[in-house]
Amino acid sequence: MQLEQIYQATLDKWGEEAQYDQAVEECAELIAALKHYRRGKIDKQAVIAELADVSLMLGQLSWMFGPEKVAAAKEMKLAKLGSLLSTP
């Protein structure tokens, strides 16, 4: 199954609202994992697993909101970051 088909299947099965909630939950789990990692309570692999979950949700949200729109917003943010980095 292609990525877009998987994204659509999740929407068909659980709906948009549930996917928004899932994205929030996955981000919260990543936040907790990073805090635990900094304290030495978990290893890098646990953080990587949470990063994978968040990455999948970001992909789905990007697809839901429009990949072109998200890509354009990212380009603007990268340009701003580049500008901030080049100023003394």
Chimera marker file (.cmm) of the C-alpha trace (Angstrom):
<marker_set name="trace">
<marker id="1" x="0.000" y="0.000" z="0.000" r="1" g="1" b="0" radius="0.5"/>
<marker id="2" x="1.314" y="3.451" z="-0.888" r="1" g="1" b="0" radius="0.5"/>
<marker id="3" x="1.705" y="6.136" z="1.755" r="1" g="1" b="0" radius="0.5"/>
<marker id="4" x="-1.234" y="8.196" z="0.486" r="1" g="1" b="0" radius="0.5"/>
<marker id="5" x="-3.431" y="5.097" z="0.561" r="1" g="1" b="0" radius="0.5"/>
<marker id="6" x="-2.407" y="4.433" z="4.160" r="1" g="1" b="0" radius="0.5"/>
<marker id="7" x="-3.161" y="8.047" z="5.106" r="1" g="1" b="0" radius="0.5"/>
<marker id="8" x="-6.579" y="7.843" z="3.457" r="1" g="1" b="0" radius="0.5"/>
<marker id="9" x="-7.312" y="4.488" z="5.098" r="1" g="1" b="0" radius="0.5"/>
<marker id="10" x="-6.587" y="5.949" z="8.535" r="1" g="1" b="0" radius="0.5"/>
<marker id="11" x="-8.975" y="8.823" z="7.843" r="1" g="1" b="0" radius="0.5"/>
<marker id="12" x="-11.614" y="6.425" z="6.578" r="1" g="1" b="0" radius="0.5"/>
<marker id="13" x="-11.259" y="4.225" z="9.661" r="1" g="1" b="0" radius="0.5"/>
<marker id="14" x="-10.824" y="6.787" z="12.463" r="1" g="1" b="0" radius="0.5"/>
<marker id="15" x="-11.666" y="10.218" z="10.998" r="1" g="1" b="0" radius="0.5"/>
<marker id="16" x="-9.868" y="13.566" z="11.005" r="1" g="1" b="0" radius="0.5"/>
<marker id="17" x="-10.546" y="14.518" z="14.622" r="1" g="1" b="0" radius="0.5"/>
<marker id="18" x="-9.062" y="11.243" z="15.877" r="1" g="1" b="0" radius="0.5"/>
<marker id="19" x="-5.970" y="11.789" z="13.746" r="1" g="1" b="0" radius="0.5"/>
<marker id="20" x="-5.507" y="15.286" z="15.172" r="1" g="1" b="0" radius="0.5"/>
<marker id="21" x="-5.748" y="13.805" z="18.656" r="1" g="1" b="0" radius="0.5"/>
<marker id="22" x="-3.313" y="11.043" z="17.709" r="1" g="1" b="0" radius="0.5"/>
<marker id="23" x="-0.804" y="13.610" z="16.463" r="1" g="1" b="0" radius="0.5"/>
<marker id="24" x="-1.047" y="15.487" z="19.758" r="1" g="1" b="0" radius="0.5"/>
<marker id="25" x="-0.560" y="12.255" z="21.695" r="1" g="1" b="0" radius="0.5"/>
<marker id="26" x="2.480" y="11.248" z="19.645" r="1" g="1" b="0" radius="0.5"/>
<marker id="27" x="4.056" y="14.701" z="20.113" r="1" g="1" b="0" radius="0.5"/>
<marker id="28" x="3.463" y="14.473" z="23.856" r="1" g="1" b="0" radius="0.5"/>
<marker id="29" x="5.125" y="11.055" z="23.939" r="1" g="1" b="0" radius="0.5"/>
<marker id="30" x="8.140" y="12.483" z="22.095" r="1" g="1" b="0" radius="0.5"/>
<marker id="31" x="8.345" y="15.353" z="24.564" r="1" g="1" b="0" radius="0.5"/>
<marker id="32" x="8.294" y="12.902" z="27.468" r="1" g="1" b="0" radius="0.5"/>
<marker id="33" x="10.881" y="10.677" z="25.789" r="1" g="1" b="0" radius="0.5"/>
<marker id="34" x="13.245" y="13.608" z="25.262" r="1" g="1" b="0" radius="0.5"/>
<marker id="35" x="12.921" y="14.619" z="28.897" r="1" g="1" b="0" radius="0.5"/>
<marker id="36" x="13.610" y="11.037" z="30.015" r="1" g="1" b="0" radius="0.5"/>
<marker id="37" x="16.555" y="10.760" z="27.620" r="1" g="1" b="0" radius="0.5"/>
<marker id="38" x="18.139" y="13.918" z="29.030" r="1" g="1" b="0" radius="0.5"/>
<marker id="39" x="17.874" y="12.388" z="32.506" r="1" g="1" b="0" radius="0.5"/>
<marker id="40" x="19.387" y="9.091" z="31.349" r="1" g="1" b="0" radius="0.5"/>
<marker id="41" x="16.196" y="7.101" z="31.985" r="1" g="1" b="0" radius="0.5"/>
<marker id="42" x="15.829" y="5.816" z="28.405" r="1" g="1" b="0" radius="0.5"/>
<marker id="43" x="18.194" y="5.161" z="25.507" r="1" g="1" b="0" radius="0.5"/>
<marker id="44" x="18.401" y="6.704" z="22.042" r="1" g="1" b="0" radius="0.5"/>
<marker id="45" x="16.377" y="3.883" z="20.507" r="1" g="1" b="0" radius="0.5"/>
<marker id="46" x="13.340" y="4.849" z="22.592" r="1" g="1" b="0" radius="0.5"/>
<marker id="47" x="13.620" y="8.436" z="21.345" r="1" g="1" b="0" radius="0.5"/>
<marker id="48" x="14.041" y="7.198" z="17.768" r="1" g="1" b="0" radius="0.5"/>
<marker id="49" x="10.850" y="5.137" z="18.080" r="1" g="1" b="0" radius="0.5"/>
<marker id="50" x="8.932" y="8.213" z="19.246" r="1" g="1" b="0" radius="0.5"/>
<marker id="51" x="10.486" y="10.288" z="16.448" r="1" g="1" b="0" radius="0.5"/>
<marker id="52" x="9.231" y="7.701" z="13.953" r="1" g="1" b="0" radius="0.5"/>
<marker id="53" x="5.707" y="7.945" z="15.366" r="1" g="1" b="0" radius="0.5"/>
<marker id="54" x="5.752" y="11.745" z="15.178" r="1" g="1" b="0" radius="0.5"/>
<marker id="55" x="7.250" y="11.664" z="11.694" r="1" g="1" b="0" radius="0.5"/>
<marker id="56" x="4.410" y="9.433" z="10.479" r="1" g="1" b="0" radius="0.5"/>
<marker id="57" x="1.821" y="11.737" z="12.013" r="1" g="1" b="0" radius="0.5"/>
<marker id="58" x="3.507" y="14.795" z="10.502" r="1" g="1" b="0" radius="0.5"/>
<marker id="59" x="3.372" y="13.100" z="7.126" r="1" g="1" b="0" radius="0.5"/>
<marker id="60" x="-0.303" y="12.409" z="7.544" r="1" g="1" b="0" radius="0.5"/>
<marker id="61" x="-1.084" y="15.935" z="8.752" r="1" g="1" b="0" radius="0.5"/>
<marker id="62" x="0.919" y="17.399" z="5.860" r="1" g="1" b="0" radius="0.5"/>
<marker id="63" x="-1.067" y="15.243" z="3.467" r="1" g="1" b="0" radius="0.5"/>
<marker id="64" x="-4.341" y="16.275" z="5.122" r="1" g="1" b="0" radius="0.5"/>
<marker id="65" x="-3.576" y="20.016" z="5.017" r="1" g="1" b="0" radius="0.5"/>
<marker id="66" x="-1.888" y="19.979" z="1.613" r="1" g="1" b="0" radius="0.5"/>
<marker id="67" x="1.717" y="18.958" z="0.958" r="1" g="1" b="0" radius="0.5"/>
<marker id="68" x="2.334" y="21.951" z="-1.310" r="1" g="1" b="0" radius="0.5"/>
<marker id="69" x="1.151" y="24.397" z="1.338" r="1" g="1" b="0" radius="0.5"/>
<marker id="70" x="3.289" y="22.742" z="4.002" r="1" g="1" b="0" radius="0.5"/>
<marker id="71" x="6.326" y="22.697" z="1.694" r="1" g="1" b="0" radius="0.5"/>
<marker id="72" x="5.875" y="26.413" z="0.959" r="1" g="1" b="0" radius="0.5"/>
<marker id="73" x="5.601" y="27.220" z="4.666" r="1" g="1" b="0" radius="0.5"/>
<marker id="74" x="8.742" y="25.174" z="5.366" r="1" g="1" b="0" radius="0.5"/>
<marker id="75" x="10.650" y="27.073" z="2.689" r="1" g="1" b="0" radius="0.5"/>
<marker id="76" x="9.645" y="30.385" z="4.264" r="1" g="1" b="0" radius="0.5"/>
<marker id="77" x="10.690" y="29.138" z="7.717" r="1" g="1" b="0" radius="0.5"/>
<marker id="78" x="14.035" y="27.882" z="6.367" r="1" g="1" b="0" radius="0.5"/>
<marker id="79" x="14.679" y="31.227" z="4.681" r="1" g="1" b="0" radius="0.5"/>
<marker id="80" x="13.958" y="33.020" z="7.945" r="1" g="1" b="0" radius="0.5"/>
<marker id="81" x="16.249" y="30.653" z="9.842" r="1" g="1" b="0" radius="0.5"/>
<marker id="82" x="18.988" y="31.162" z="7.257" r="1" g="1" b="0" radius="0.5"/>
<marker id="83" x="18.614" y="34.901" z="7.677" r="1" g="1" b="0" radius="0.5"/>
<marker id="84" x="18.848" y="34.642" z="11.470" r="1" g="1" b="0" radius="0.5"/>
<marker id="85" x="21.957" y="32.479" z="11.228" r="1" g="1" b="0" radius="0.5"/>
<marker id="86" x="23.742" y="34.844" z="8.862" r="1" g="1" b="0" radius="0.5"/>
<marker id="87" x="23.244" y="37.923" z="11.034" r="1" g="1" b="0" radius="0.5"/>
<marker id="88" x="25.884" y="38.537" z="13.675" r="1" g="1" b="0" radius="0.5"/>
<link id1="1" id2="2" r="1" g="1" b="0" radius="0.2"/>
<link id1="2" id2="3" r="1" g="1" b="0" radius="0.2"/>
<link id1="3" id2="4" r="1" g="1" b="0" radius="0.2"/>
<link id1="4" id2="5" r="1" g="1" b="0" radius="0.2"/>
<link id1="5" id2="6" r="1" g="1" b="0" radius="0.2"/>
<link id1="6" id2="7" r="1" g="1" b="0" radius="0.2"/>
<link id1="7" id2="8" r="1" g="1" b="0" radius="0.2"/>
<link id1="8" id2="9" r="1" g="1" b="0" radius="0.2"/>
<link id1="9" id2="10" r="1" g="1" b="0" radius="0.2"/>
<link id1="10" id2="11" r="1" g="1" b="0" radius="0.2"/>
<link id1="11" id2="12" r="1" g="1" b="0" radius="0.2"/>
<link id1="12" id2="13" r="1" g="1" b="0" radius="0.2"/>
<link id1="13" id2="14" r="1" g="1" b="0" radius="0.2"/>
<link id1="14" id2="15" r="1" g="1" b="0" radius="0.2"/>
<link id1="15" id2="16" r="1" g="1" b="0" radius="0.2"/>
<link id1="16" id2="17" r="1" g="1" b="0" radius="0.2"/>
<link id1="17" id2="18" r="1" g="1" b="0" radius="0.2"/>
<link id1="18" id2="19" r="1" g="1" b="0" radius="0.2"/>
<link id1="19" id2="20" r="1" g="1" b="0" radius="0.2"/>
<link id1="20" id2="21" r="1" g="1" b="0" radius="0.2"/>
<link id1="21" id2="22" r="1" g="1" b="0" radius="0.2"/>
<link id1="22" id2="23" r="1" g="1" b="0" radius="0.2"/>
<link id1="23" id2="24" r="1" g="1" b="0" radius="0.2"/>
<link id1="24" id2="25" r="1" g="1" b="0" radius="0.2"/>
<link id1="25" id2="26" r="1" g="1" b="0" radius="0.2"/>
<link id1="26" id2="27" r="1" g="1" b="0" radius="0.2"/>
<link id1="27" id2="28" r="1" g="1" b="0" radius="0.2"/>
<link id1="28" id2="29" r="1" g="1" b="0" radius="0.2"/>
<link id1="29" id2="30" r="1" g="1" b="0" radius="0.2"/>
<link id1="30" id2="31" r="1" g="1" b="0" radius="0.2"/>
<link id1="31" id2="32" r="1" g="1" b="0" radius="0.2"/>
<link id1="32" id2="33" r="1" g="1" b="0" radius="0.2"/>
<link id1="33" id2="34" r="1" g="1" b="0" radius="0.2"/>
<link id1="34" id2="35" r="1" g="1" b="0" radius="0.2"/>
<link id1="35" id2="36" r="1" g="1" b="0" radius="0.2"/>
<link id1="36" id2="37" r="1" g="1" b="0" radius="0.2"/>
<link id1="37" id2="38" r="1" g="1" b="0" radius="0.2"/>
<link id1="38" id2="39" r="1" g="1" b="0" radius="0.2"/>
<link id1="39" id2="40" r="1" g="1" b="0" radius="0.2"/>
<link id1="40" id2="41" r="1" g="1" b="0" radius="0.2"/>
<link id1="41" id2="42" r="1" g="1" b="0" radius="0.2"/>
<link id1="42" id2="43" r="1" g="1" b="0" radius="0.2"/>
<link id1="43" id2="44" r="1" g="1" b="0" radius="0.2"/>
<link id1="44" id2="45" r="1" g="1" b="0" radius="0.2"/>
<link id1="45" id2="46" r="1" g="1" b="0" radius="0.2"/>
<link id1="46" id2="47" r="1" g="1" b="0" radius="0.2"/>
<link id1="47" id2="48" r="1" g="1" b="0" radius="0.2"/>
<link id1="48" id2="49" r="1" g="1" b="0" radius="0.2"/>
<link id1="49" id2="50" r="1" g="1" b="0" radius="0.2"/>
<link id1="50" id2="51" r="1" g="1" b="0" radius="0.2"/>
<link id1="51" id2="52" r="1" g="1" b="0" radius="0.2"/>
<link id1="52" id2="53" r="1" g="1" b="0" radius="0.2"/>
<link id1="53" id2="54" r="1" g="1" b="0" radius="0.2"/>
<link id1="54" id2="55" r="1" g="1" b="0" radius="0.2"/>
<link id1="55" id2="56" r="1" g="1" b="0" radius="0.2"/>
<link id1="56" id2="57" r="1" g="1" b="0" radius="0.2"/>
<link id1="57" id2="58" r="1" g="1" b="0" radius="0.2"/>
<link id1="58" id2="59" r="1" g="1" b="0" radius="0.2"/>
<link id1="59" id2="60" r="1" g="1" b="0" radius="0.2"/>
<link id1="60" id2="61" r="1" g="1" b="0" radius="0.2"/>
<link id1="61" id2="62" r="1" g="1" b="0" radius="0.2"/>
<link id1="62" id2="63" r="1" g="1" b="0" radius="0.2"/>
<link id1="63" id2="64" r="1" g="1" b="0" radius="0.2"/>
<link id1="64" id2="65" r="1" g="1" b="0" radius="0.2"/>
<link id1="65" id2="66" r="1" g="1" b="0" radius="0.2"/>
<link id1="66" id2="67" r="1" g="1" b="0" radius="0.2"/>
<link id1="67" id2="68" r="1" g="1" b="0" radius="0.2"/>
<link id1="68" id2="69" r="1" g="1" b="0" radius="0.2"/>
<link id1="69" id2="70" r="1" g="1" b="0" radius="0.2"/>
<link id1="70" id2="71" r="1" g="1" b="0" radius="0.2"/>
<link id1="71" id2="72" r="1" g="1" b="0" radius="0.2"/>
<link id1="72" id2="73" r="1" g="1" b="0" radius="0.2"/>
<link id1="73" id2="74" r="1" g="1" b="0" radius="0.2"/>
<link id1="74" id2="75" r="1" g="1" b="0" radius="0.2"/>
<link id1="75" id2="76" r="1" g="1" b="0" radius="0.2"/>
<link id1="76" id2="77" r="1" g="1" b="0" radius="0.2"/>
<link id1="77" id2="78" r="1" g="1" b="0" radius="0.2"/>
<link id1="78" id2="79" r="1" g="1" b="0" radius="0.2"/>
<link id1="79" id2="80" r="1" g="1" b="0" radius="0.2"/>
<link id1="80" id2="81" r="1" g="1" b="0" radius="0.2"/>
<link id1="81" id2="82" r="1" g="1" b="0" radius="0.2"/>
<link id1="82" id2="83" r="1" g="1" b="0" radius="0.2"/>
<link id1="83" id2="84" r="1" g="1" b="0" radius="0.2"/>
<link id1="84" id2="85" r="1" g="1" b="0" radius="0.2"/>
<link id1="85" id2="86" r="1" g="1" b="0" radius="0.2"/>
<link id1="86" id2="87" r="1" g="1" b="0" radius="0.2"/>
<link id1="87" id2="88" r="1" g="1" b="0" radius="0.2"/>
</marker_set>
